[in-house]
Amino acid sequence: MPDRVEITVITKNSLRCHAGLERLLNAFESINGLTPTHWGLDERAPNSYNRDELIEAVRSLKSNVYLPGVHRRQAPRPERLFFGKE
């Protein structure tokens, strides 16, 4: 198993809608050992992972300036950034 995995998601669908973001998080969480441990509205992801908080924060964003990130701070350590159309 690699020490680090980097995943970039680019989609034509808005990830600000609950359904789209739910599906994406379901996919990340379905991979054994790759469930996120932290999230944030930038690449530092300072908050402990809480799915509901992440979804609400993303849905309430007023601009695309901040890119939410989810991280796993245990091996393996994937880094994920979300890019979606407005």
DSSP file with accessible surface (Angstrom, degrees, kcal/mol):
  #  RESIDUE AA STRUCTURE BP1 BP2  ACC     N-H-->O    O-->H-N    N-H-->O    O-->H-N    TCO  KAPPA ALPHA  PHI   PSI    X-CA   Y-CA   Z-CA
    1    1 A M              0   0  175      0, 0.0    74,-0.0     0, 0.0     0, 0.0   0.000 360.0 360.0 360.0 132.7    0.0    0.0    0.0
    2    2 A P        -     0   0   72      0, 0.0     3,-0.1     0, 0.0    75,-0.1  -0.257 360.0-128.4 -67.6 157.9    1.5    3.4   -0.9
    3    3 A D  S    S+     0   0  138      1,-0.2    74,-1.7    73,-0.1     2,-0.3   0.783  92.1  21.1 -73.6 -27.8    2.3    6.0    1.8
    4    4 A R  E     -a   77   0A 125     72,-0.2     2,-0.4    71,-0.1    -1,-0.2  -0.999  59.5-170.5-147.7 139.2    0.3    8.7    0.0
    5    5 A V  E     -a   78   0A  44     72,-0.7    74,-1.7    -2,-0.3     2,-0.5  -0.998  10.9-158.0-128.0 131.2   -2.5    8.8   -2.6
    6    6 A E  E     -a   79   0A 122     -2,-0.4     2,-0.4    72,-0.3    74,-0.2  -0.958  10.7-175.7-114.4 126.0   -3.5   12.1   -4.3
    7    7 A I  E     -a   80   0A  48     72,-2.6    74,-1.0    -2,-0.5     2,-0.5  -0.982   7.1-169.8-123.2 125.9   -7.0   12.3   -5.8
    8    8 A T  E     -a   81   0A  83     -2,-0.4     2,-0.6    72,-0.2    74,-0.1  -0.975   9.8-156.9-114.2 127.6   -8.3   15.3   -7.7
    9    9 A V  E     +a   82   0A  27     72,-1.6    74,-1.5    -2,-0.5     2,-0.5  -0.919  13.3 177.3-107.9 122.3  -12.0   15.3   -8.6
   10   10 A I  E     +a   83   0A 141     -2,-0.6     2,-0.3    72,-0.1    74,-0.2  -0.994  12.9 167.9-123.6 123.1  -13.2   17.4  -11.5
   11   11 A T  E     -a   84   0A  40     72,-1.2    74,-0.7    -2,-0.5     4,-0.1  -0.959  43.3-141.9-137.2 152.8  -16.9   17.2  -12.3
   12   12 A K  S    S+     0   0  172     -2,-0.3     2,-0.3    72,-0.1    -1,-0.1   0.606  85.5  85.1 -82.9 -14.7  -19.4   19.0  -14.5
   13   13 A N  S    S-     0   0  109      1,-0.1    72,-0.3     7,-0.0     2,-0.2  -0.666  90.9-106.3 -90.0 145.0  -22.0   18.6  -11.7
   14   14 A S    >   -     0   0   38     -2,-0.3     3,-0.5    70,-0.2     6,-0.2  -0.486  19.9-161.5 -70.0 129.8  -22.2   21.0   -8.8
   15   15 A L  T 3  S+     0   0   20     70,-0.3    -1,-0.1    -2,-0.2     6,-0.1   0.343  81.4  80.3 -91.3   5.4  -20.8   19.6   -5.6
   16   16 A R  T 3  S+     0   0   45     43,-0.1     2,-0.3     4,-0.1    -1,-0.2   0.657  73.8  88.2 -83.0 -15.9  -22.8   22.2   -3.7
   17   17 A C  S <> S-     0   0   62     -3,-0.5     4,-2.1     1,-0.1     5,-0.3  -0.606  85.2-125.7 -82.6 145.7  -26.0   20.2   -3.9
   18   18 A H  H  > S+     0   0   85     -2,-0.3     4,-2.8     1,-0.2     5,-0.2   0.912 106.0  51.7 -56.6 -46.2  -26.5   17.7   -1.1
   19   19 A A  H  > S+     0   0   48      1,-0.2     4,-2.2     2,-0.2    -1,-0.2   0.912 110.5  47.1 -63.1 -44.5  -27.0   14.7   -3.5
   20   20 A G  H  > S+     0   0    9     -6,-0.2     4,-1.9     2,-0.2    -1,-0.2   0.929 115.6  44.3 -64.3 -44.9  -23.8   15.3   -5.5
   21   21 A L  H  X S+     0   0    1     -4,-2.1     4,-2.8     1,-0.2     5,-0.2   0.901 110.9  55.1 -68.5 -38.4  -21.6   15.8   -2.4
   22   22 A E  H  X S+     0   0   44     -4,-2.8     4,-2.7    -5,-0.3    -1,-0.2   0.927 108.2  49.0 -58.1 -46.0  -23.2   12.8   -0.6
   23   23 A R  H  X S+     0   0  160     -4,-2.2     4,-2.0     2,-0.2    -1,-0.2   0.909 111.9  48.6 -62.9 -41.0  -22.4   10.5   -3.6
   24   24 A L  H  X S+     0   0   27     -4,-1.9     4,-2.1     2,-0.2    -2,-0.2   0.945 113.3  45.8 -65.6 -45.8  -18.8   11.7   -3.7
   25   25 A L  H  X S+     0   0    0     -4,-2.8     4,-2.9     1,-0.2     5,-0.2   0.887 109.3  56.3 -65.4 -36.8  -18.3   11.2    0.1
   26   26 A N  H  X S+     0   0   79     -4,-2.7     4,-1.4    -5,-0.2    -1,-0.2   0.909 107.0  50.2 -57.9 -42.7  -20.0    7.8   -0.1
   27   27 A A  H  X S+     0   0   49     -4,-2.0     4,-0.5     2,-0.2     3,-0.3   0.940 112.5  45.5 -63.6 -45.8  -17.4    6.8   -2.7
   28   28 A F  H >< S+     0   0   13     -4,-2.1     3,-0.9     1,-0.2    -2,-0.2   0.919 115.1  47.5 -62.3 -43.0  -14.5    8.0   -0.6
   29   29 A E  H 3< S+     0   0   56     -4,-2.9    -1,-0.2     1,-0.2    -2,-0.2   0.701 100.7  67.1 -73.9 -18.6  -15.9    6.3    2.6
   30   30 A S  H 3< S+     0   0   93     -4,-1.4     2,-0.8    -3,-0.3    -1,-0.2   0.646  79.7  88.8 -78.5 -12.9  -16.6    3.0    0.8
   31   31 A I  S X< S-     0   0   78     -3,-0.9     3,-2.4    -4,-0.5     4,-0.3  -0.771  87.8-120.9 -90.4 112.7  -12.9    2.3    0.3
   32   32 A N  T 3  S+     0   0  159     -2,-0.8    -2,-0.1     1,-0.3    -1,-0.0  -0.274  94.8  11.8 -55.3 126.9  -11.6    0.4    3.3
   33   33 A G  T 3  S+     0   0   22     -4,-0.1    -1,-0.3     3,-0.0    41,-0.1   0.455 110.0  84.7  86.9  -0.9   -8.8    2.3    5.0
   34   34 A L    <   +     0   0   21     -3,-2.4    -2,-0.1    -6,-0.2    -4,-0.1   0.249  50.5 132.5-117.3  13.2   -9.3    5.6    3.0
   35   35 A T        -     0   0   52     -4,-0.3    -6,-0.1    -6,-0.2   -10,-0.0  -0.437  63.6-107.8 -64.5 133.5  -12.1    7.2    5.1
   36   36 A P        -     0   0    7      0, 0.0    36,-0.3     0, 0.0    -1,-0.1  -0.221  28.0-170.9 -61.4 152.6  -11.1   10.9    5.7
   37   37 A T  S    S+     0   0   28     34,-3.0    12,-2.8     1,-0.3     2,-0.3   0.563  70.7  26.2-113.3 -19.9  -10.0   12.0    9.2
   38   38 A H  E     -CB  48  71A  42     33,-2.3    33,-2.7    10,-0.3     2,-0.3  -0.967  58.7-177.3-143.2 157.1  -10.0   15.8    8.6
   39   39 A W  E     +CB  47  70A  14      8,-2.8     8,-2.3    -2,-0.3     2,-0.3  -0.966   7.8 161.1-148.5 163.1  -11.7   18.4    6.4
   40   40 A G  E     - B   0  69A   0     29,-1.9    29,-2.9    -2,-0.3    -2,-0.0  -0.976  51.3 -99.0-172.2 169.6  -11.5   22.1    5.8
   41   41 A L  S    S+     0   0   55     -2,-0.3    26,-0.5    27,-0.3     2,-0.3   0.283 107.4  31.4 -85.9  12.9  -12.3   24.9    3.4
   42   42 A D  S >  S-     0   0   30     24,-0.2     3,-1.3    27,-0.2    27,-0.4  -0.896 105.6 -79.8-151.0-176.0   -8.8   24.9    2.1
   43   43 A E  T 3  S+     0   0  116     -2,-0.3    37,-0.1     1,-0.3    -2,-0.0   0.656 117.6  69.1 -70.2 -12.6   -5.9   22.4    1.7
   44   44 A R  T 3  S-     0   0  164     27,-0.0    -1,-0.3    25,-0.0    -5,-0.0   0.775  78.9-163.6 -76.4 -25.4   -4.9   22.5    5.4
   45   45 A A    <   +     0   0    0     -3,-1.3    -5,-0.3     1,-0.1    26,-0.1   0.905  14.7 174.8  43.8  68.0   -8.1   20.7    6.5
   46   46 A P        +     0   0   88      0, 0.0     2,-0.3     0, 0.0    -6,-0.2   0.663  45.7  87.8 -80.0 -15.2   -7.9   21.6   10.2
   47   47 A N  E    S-C   39   0A  65     -8,-2.3    -8,-2.8     1,-0.1     3,-0.1  -0.632  83.9-109.8 -90.7 142.0  -11.3   20.2   11.3
   48   48 A S  E     -C   38   0A  88     -2,-0.3   -10,-0.3   -10,-0.2     2,-0.2  -0.396  54.8 -87.8 -60.7 142.3  -11.9   16.6   12.4
   49   49 A Y        +     0   0   45    -12,-2.8     2,-0.3    22,-0.1    -1,-0.1  -0.343  57.2 162.4 -63.5 122.4  -14.0   14.9    9.7
   50   50 A N     >  -     0   0   64     -2,-0.2     4,-2.4     1,-0.1     5,-0.2  -0.901  26.6-155.1-139.5 108.0  -17.7   15.3   10.2
   51   51 A R  H  > S+     0   0   40     -2,-0.3     4,-2.5     1,-0.2     5,-0.2   0.888  92.4  48.8 -53.2 -47.4  -19.7   14.5    7.1
   52   52 A D  H  > S+     0   0  113      1,-0.2     4,-2.4     2,-0.2    -1,-0.2   0.902 111.6  49.1 -65.1 -40.7  -22.7   16.7    8.0
   53   53 A E  H  > S+     0   0  103      2,-0.2     4,-2.5     1,-0.2    -1,-0.2   0.908 111.7  50.2 -63.5 -42.5  -20.5   19.7    8.9
   54   54 A L  H  X S+     0   0    0     -4,-2.4     4,-2.5     2,-0.2     5,-0.2   0.948 111.2  47.8 -60.8 -48.2  -18.6   19.4    5.6
   55   55 A I  H  X S+     0   0    4     -4,-2.5     4,-2.5     1,-0.2    -2,-0.2   0.934 113.9  46.8 -61.1 -45.6  -21.8   19.2    3.6
   56   56 A E  H  X S+     0   0  107     -4,-2.4     4,-1.7     1,-0.2    -1,-0.2   0.916 112.0  50.4 -64.6 -41.7  -23.3   22.2    5.3
   57   57 A A  H  X S+     0   0   18     -4,-2.5     4,-0.5    -5,-0.2    -1,-0.2   0.929 112.7  46.2 -62.7 -43.8  -20.2   24.3    4.9
   58   58 A V  H >< S+     0   0    6     -4,-2.5     3,-1.1     1,-0.2    -2,-0.2   0.930 111.8  51.0 -66.1 -42.9  -19.9   23.5    1.2
   59   59 A R  H 3< S+     0   0  122     -4,-2.5    -1,-0.2     1,-0.2    -2,-0.2   0.819 109.9  50.9 -65.0 -28.9  -23.5   24.2    0.6
   60   60 A S  H 3< S+     0   0   62     -4,-1.7    -1,-0.2    -5,-0.2    -2,-0.2   0.513  79.7 121.1 -90.2  -3.6  -23.3   27.6    2.3
   61   61 A L    <<  -     0   0   26     -3,-1.1     3,-0.1    -4,-0.5    -3,-0.0  -0.357  47.5-160.8 -60.8 138.4  -20.3   28.9    0.4
   62   62 A K  S    S+     0   0  194     -2,-0.1     2,-0.3     1,-0.1    -1,-0.1   0.594  70.6  20.7 -95.2 -15.6  -21.0   32.1   -1.4
   63   63 A S  S    S-     0   0   51      3,-0.0     3,-0.4    23,-0.0    -1,-0.1  -0.925  73.2-115.4-144.9 172.8  -18.0   31.8   -3.8
   64   64 A N  S    S+     0   0   82     -2,-0.3    20,-0.1     1,-0.2    -3,-0.0   0.153  84.0 105.0 -95.4  17.6  -15.6   29.4   -5.3
   65   65 A V  S    S+     0   0  111      2,-0.0     2,-0.4     1,-0.0    -1,-0.2   0.915  74.1  57.6 -65.4 -41.5  -12.6   31.0   -3.6
   66   66 A Y  S    S-     0   0  126     -3,-0.4   -24,-0.2   -24,-0.1    -3,-0.0  -0.746  71.0-156.8 -94.3 136.0  -12.3   28.2   -1.1
   67   67 A L        -     0   0   60    -26,-0.5    16,-0.1    -2,-0.4    -3,-0.0  -0.947  20.3-130.9-109.8 114.5  -11.7   24.7   -2.2
   68   68 A P        -     0   0   10      0, 0.0    14,-1.6     0, 0.0     2,-0.4  -0.382  26.0-165.8 -64.7 143.3  -12.9   22.2    0.4
   69   69 A G  E     -BD  40  81A   0    -29,-2.9   -29,-1.9   -27,-0.4     2,-0.4  -0.972  12.3-161.5-128.5 144.8  -10.3   19.5    1.2
   70   70 A V  E     -BD  39  80A   0     10,-1.7    10,-1.9    -2,-0.4     2,-0.3  -0.989  17.1-177.2-123.0 138.4  -10.6   16.2    3.0
   71   71 A H  E     -BD  38  79A  16    -33,-2.7   -34,-3.0    -2,-0.4   -33,-2.3  -0.916  25.0-142.6-131.0 158.7   -7.6   14.4    4.3
   72   72 A R        -     0   0   35      6,-1.3    -2,-0.0    -2,-0.3   -37,-0.0  -0.991   9.6-166.9-120.1 119.8   -6.7   11.2    6.0
   73   73 A R        +     0   0   94     -2,-0.5     2,-0.3     4,-0.1     4,-0.1  -0.050  68.1  74.0-100.2  31.1   -3.9   11.7    8.5
   74   74 A Q  S    S-     0   0  106      2,-0.4    -2,-0.1   -41,-0.1   -37,-0.1  -0.958  98.4 -50.7-133.7 152.2   -3.3    8.0    8.9
   75   75 A A  S    S+     0   0   77     -2,-0.3     2,-0.1     2,-0.1   -72,-0.1  -0.410 123.4  41.0 -66.9 142.6   -1.5    5.8    6.4
   76   76 A P  S    S-     0   0   12      0, 0.0    -2,-0.4     0, 0.0   -72,-0.2   0.724  85.3-160.1 -70.1 157.0   -2.3    5.7    3.6
   77   77 A R  E     -a    4   0A 116    -74,-1.7   -72,-0.7    -4,-0.1     2,-0.1  -0.715  10.3-176.9-111.5  84.5   -2.7    9.4    3.4
   78   78 A P  E     -a    5   0A   1      0, 0.0    -6,-1.3     0, 0.0     2,-0.4  -0.482  11.8-153.2 -76.8 149.2   -4.9   10.5    0.4
   79   79 A E  E     -aD   6  71A  40    -74,-1.7   -72,-2.6    -8,-0.2     2,-0.4  -0.991  13.7-172.1-121.1 129.7   -5.4   14.2   -0.2
   80   80 A R  E     -aD   7  70A   1    -10,-1.9   -10,-1.7    -2,-0.4     2,-0.4  -0.981   9.7-176.2-128.5 132.7   -8.6   15.2   -2.0
   81   81 A L  E     -aD   8  69A  35    -74,-1.0   -72,-1.6    -2,-0.4     2,-0.5  -0.970  20.5-136.4-122.5 142.3   -9.6   18.6   -3.3
   82   82 A F  E     +a    9   0A   8    -14,-1.6     2,-0.4    -2,-0.4   -72,-0.1  -0.845  20.4 178.7-103.2 131.5  -13.0   19.3   -4.9
   83   83 A F  E     +a   10   0A  76    -74,-1.5   -72,-1.2    -2,-0.5     2,-0.3  -0.998  14.9 158.9-126.2 126.4  -13.5   21.3   -8.1
   84   84 A G  E     -a   11   0A  33     -2,-0.4   -70,-0.2   -74,-0.2   -72,-0.1  -0.980  41.9 -97.7-144.6 157.9  -17.0   21.7   -9.4
   85   85 A K              0   0  133    -74,-0.7   -70,-0.3    -2,-0.3   -73,-0.0  -0.418 360.0 360.0 -75.3 151.6  -18.9   24.0  -11.7
   86   86 A E              0   0  137    -72,-0.1    -1,-0.1    -2,-0.1   -72,-0.1  -0.379 360.0 360.0 -70.9 360.0  -20.9   26.9  -10.2
